[in-house]
Amino acid sequence: MARSDTARFRHHQAILVAAIVAALGALPLASSRTYLLPVLLVPVAVAVWAGRAGTDADPRGLRLRALAGERRIPWDEVVELGADPRGRAVAQLGDGQRLVLPAVRREDLPRLVAAAGRGEVEPAAQ
Protein backbone atom coordinates (compact mmCIF):
# COMPACT_ATOMS: atom_id res chain seq x y z
CA MET A 1 0.00 0.00 0.00
CA ALA A 2 1.31 3.45 -0.93
CA ARG A 3 2.19 5.85 1.84
CA SER A 4 0.66 9.32 1.89
CA ASP A 5 4.01 10.98 1.14
CA THR A 6 4.43 9.03 -2.12
CA ALA A 7 3.64 10.75 -5.40
CA ARG A 8 2.43 8.26 -8.01
CA PHE A 9 2.62 9.00 -11.73
CA ARG A 10 0.77 6.66 -14.09
CA HIS A 11 -0.18 6.69 -17.75
CA HIS A 12 -3.67 7.79 -18.71
CA GLN A 13 -6.32 5.17 -18.03
CA ALA A 14 -7.69 5.52 -21.56
CA ILE A 15 -4.92 3.07 -22.52
CA LEU A 16 -6.65 0.46 -20.38
CA VAL A 17 -9.95 1.12 -22.16
CA ALA A 18 -8.19 0.77 -25.53
CA ALA A 19 -6.72 -2.57 -24.42
CA ILE A 20 -10.18 -3.84 -23.46
CA VAL A 21 -11.61 -2.75 -26.81
CA ALA A 22 -8.68 -4.43 -28.60
CA ALA A 23 -9.26 -7.65 -26.64
CA LEU A 24 -12.94 -7.64 -27.58
CA GLY A 25 -11.99 -7.04 -31.21
CA ALA A 26 -9.39 -9.81 -31.19
CA LEU A 27 -11.71 -12.34 -29.58
CA PRO A 28 -13.49 -13.46 -32.79
CA LEU A 29 -10.15 -13.84 -34.57
CA ALA A 30 -8.53 -15.73 -31.70
CA SER A 31 -11.50 -18.07 -31.28
CA SER A 32 -11.65 -18.97 -34.97
CA ARG A 33 -8.45 -21.08 -34.89
CA THR A 34 -6.52 -22.39 -31.90
CA TYR A 35 -3.17 -21.24 -33.28
CA LEU A 36 -4.48 -17.64 -33.21
CA LEU A 37 -5.14 -17.67 -29.45
CA PRO A 38 -1.81 -15.89 -28.68
CA VAL A 39 -3.27 -12.81 -30.42
CA LEU A 40 -5.14 -12.17 -27.15
CA LEU A 41 -1.84 -11.83 -25.29
CA VAL A 42 -1.13 -8.44 -26.90
CA PRO A 43 -4.12 -6.57 -25.42
CA VAL A 44 -3.62 -8.36 -22.10
CA ALA A 45 0.02 -7.23 -21.98
CA VAL A 46 -1.02 -3.65 -22.84
CA ALA A 47 -3.65 -3.70 -20.07
CA VAL A 48 -1.14 -4.96 -17.49
CA TRP A 49 1.41 -2.37 -18.61
CA ALA A 50 -1.19 0.42 -18.40
CA GLY A 51 -2.00 -0.46 -14.82
CA ARG A 52 1.55 -1.08 -13.66
CA ALA A 53 4.02 1.16 -15.51
CA GLY A 54 4.89 4.53 -14.03
CA THR A 55 7.02 6.34 -11.50
CA ASP A 56 6.67 6.55 -7.72
CA ALA A 57 8.54 9.24 -5.80
CA ASP A 58 8.97 9.46 -2.05
CA PRO A 59 11.60 10.92 0.32
CA ARG A 60 13.81 7.82 -0.15
CA GLY A 61 13.99 8.00 -3.95
CA LEU A 62 12.38 7.06 -7.22
CA ARG A 63 10.84 3.75 -8.21
CA LEU A 64 10.48 3.25 -11.97
CA ARG A 65 8.02 0.50 -12.87
CA ALA A 66 7.64 -1.25 -16.22
CA LEU A 67 5.63 -4.22 -17.48
CA ALA A 68 7.82 -6.90 -15.91
CA GLY A 69 10.27 -5.14 -13.62
CA GLU A 70 11.13 -2.14 -11.55
CA ARG A 71 14.16 -0.10 -10.58
CA ARG A 72 14.74 1.80 -7.35
CA ILE A 73 16.94 4.91 -7.52
CA PRO A 74 17.88 6.75 -4.30
CA TRP A 75 17.80 10.55 -4.45
CA ASP A 76 21.55 10.80 -3.78
CA GLU A 77 22.18 9.17 -7.20
CA VAL A 78 20.03 11.77 -8.99
CA VAL A 79 22.11 14.77 -10.07
CA GLU A 80 19.51 16.66 -12.06
CA LEU A 81 15.85 16.51 -13.04
CA GLY A 82 14.77 18.06 -16.31
CA ALA A 83 12.69 17.55 -19.41
CA ASP A 84 13.52 16.47 -22.93
CA PRO A 85 12.24 18.27 -26.06
CA ARG A 86 9.18 15.99 -26.13
CA GLY A 87 8.10 17.14 -22.65
CA ARG A 88 9.01 13.94 -20.81
CA ALA A 89 10.76 14.17 -17.45
CA VAL A 90 14.36 12.94 -17.41
CA ALA A 91 16.61 12.12 -14.45
CA GLN A 92 20.36 12.59 -14.88
CA LEU A 93 22.28 10.18 -12.65
CA GLY A 94 25.74 10.62 -11.18
CA ASP A 95 27.23 8.03 -13.54
CA GLY A 96 26.09 10.05 -16.57
CA GLN A 97 23.08 7.87 -17.34
CA ARG A 98 19.88 9.66 -18.38
CA LEU A 99 16.60 7.95 -17.52
CA VAL A 100 13.22 8.93 -18.92
CA LEU A 101 10.77 8.76 -16.02
CA PRO A 102 7.71 6.77 -17.13
CA ALA A 103 4.42 8.73 -17.05
CA VAL A 104 6.08 11.92 -15.72
CA ARG A 105 5.75 15.06 -17.82
CA ARG A 106 7.48 18.42 -17.61
CA GLU A 107 4.45 19.85 -15.76
CA ASP A 108 4.77 17.15 -13.07
CA LEU A 109 8.32 18.08 -12.02
CA PRO A 110 7.26 20.37 -9.12
CA ARG A 111 5.13 17.57 -7.63
CA LEU A 112 8.01 15.11 -8.10
CA VAL A 113 10.45 17.37 -6.25
CA ALA A 114 7.89 18.07 -3.52
CA ALA A 115 7.51 14.32 -2.93
CA ALA A 116 11.27 14.16 -2.43
CA GLY A 117 11.10 16.83 0.25
CA ARG A 118 13.74 18.84 -1.60
CA GLY A 119 12.04 22.24 -1.69
CA GLU A 120 10.93 24.26 -4.68
CA VAL A 121 11.73 23.78 -8.34
CA GLU A 122 13.39 26.60 -10.22
CA PRO A 123 11.64 27.10 -13.56
CA ALA A 124 13.92 26.31 -16.47
CA ALA A 125 14.49 28.91 -19.16
CA GLN A 126 13.11 27.82 -22.50
C-alpha positions in Angstrom: 0.0 0.0 0.0 1.3 3.4 -0.9 2.2 5.9 1.8 0.7 9.3 1.9 4.0 11.0 1.1 4.4 9.0 -2.1 3.6 10.7 -5.4 2.4 8.3 -8.0 2.6 9.0 -11.7 0.8 6.7 -14.1 -0.2 6.7 -17.8 -3.7 7.8 -18.7 -6.3 5.2 -18.0 -7.7 5.5 -21.6 -4.9 3.1 -22.5 -6.6 0.5 -20.4 -9.9 1.1 -22.2 -8.2 0.8 -25.5 -6.7 -2.6 -24.4 -10.2 -3.8 -23.5 -11.6 -2.8 -26.8 -8.7 -4.4 -28.6 -9.3 -7.7 -26.6 -12.9 -7.6 -27.6 -12.0 -7.0 -31.2 -9.4 -9.8 -31.2 -11.7 -12.3 -29.6 -13.5 -13.5 -32.8 -10.2 -13.8 -34.6 -8.5 -15.7 -31.7 -11.5 -18.1 -31.3 -11.6 -19.0 -35.0 -8.5 -21.1 -34.9 -6.5 -22.4 -31.9 -3.2 -21.2 -33.3 -4.5 -17.6 -33.2 -5.1 -17.7 -29.4 -1.8 -15.9 -28.7 -3.3 -12.8 -30.4 -5.1 -12.2 -27.2 -1.8 -11.8 -25.3 -1.1 -8.4 -26.9 -4.1 -6.6 -25.4 -3.6 -8.4 -22.1 0.0 -7.2 -22.0 -1.0 -3.7 -22.8 -3.6 -3.7 -20.1 -1.1 -5.0 -17.5 1.4 -2.4 -18.6 -1.2 0.4 -18.4 -2.0 -0.5 -14.8 1.6 -1.1 -13.7 4.0 1.2 -15.5 4.9 4.5 -14.0 7.0 6.3 -11.5 6.7 6.5 -7.7 8.5 9.2 -5.8 9.0 9.5 -2.0 11.6 10.9 0.3 13.8 7.8 -0.1 14.0 8.0 -3.9 12.4 7.1 -7.2 10.8 3.7 -8.2 10.5 3.2 -12.0 8.0 0.5 -12.9 7.6 -1.3 -16.2 5.6 -4.2 -17.5 7.8 -6.9 -15.9 10.3 -5.1 -13.6 11.1 -2.1 -11.6 14.2 -0.1 -10.6 14.7 1.8 -7.4 16.9 4.9 -7.5 17.9 6.7 -4.3 17.8 10.6 -4.5 21.5 10.8 -3.8 22.2 9.2 -7.2 20.0 11.8 -9.0 22.1 14.8 -10.1 19.5 16.7 -12.1 15.9 16.5 -13.0 14.8 18.1 -16.3 12.7 17.6 -19.4 13.5 16.5 -22.9 12.2 18.3 -26.1 9.2 16.0 -26.1 8.1 17.1 -22.7 9.0 13.9 -20.8 10.8 14.2 -17.4 14.4 12.9 -17.4 16.6 12.1 -14.4 20.4 12.6 -14.9 22.3 10.2 -12.6 25.7 10.6 -11.2 27.2 8.0 -13.5 26.1 10.0 -16.6 23.1 7.9 -17.3 19.9 9.7 -18.4 16.6 8.0 -17.5 13.2 8.9 -18.9 10.8 8.8 -16.0 7.7 6.8 -17.1 4.4 8.7 -17.1 6.1 11.9 -15.7 5.7 15.1 -17.8 7.5 18.4 -17.6 4.4 19.9 -15.8 4.8 17.2 -13.1 8.3 18.1 -12.0 7.3 20.4 -9.1 5.1 17.6 -7.6 8.0 15.1 -8.1 10.5 17.4 -6.2 7.9 18.1 -3.5 7.5 14.3 -2.9 11.3 14.2 -2.4 11.1 16.8 0.2 13.7 18.8 -1.6 12.0 22.2 -1.7 10.9 24.3 -4.7 11.7 23.8 -8.3 13.4 26.6 -10.2 11.6 27.1 -13.6 13.9 26.3 -16.5 14.5 28.9 -19.2 13.1 27.8 -22.5 
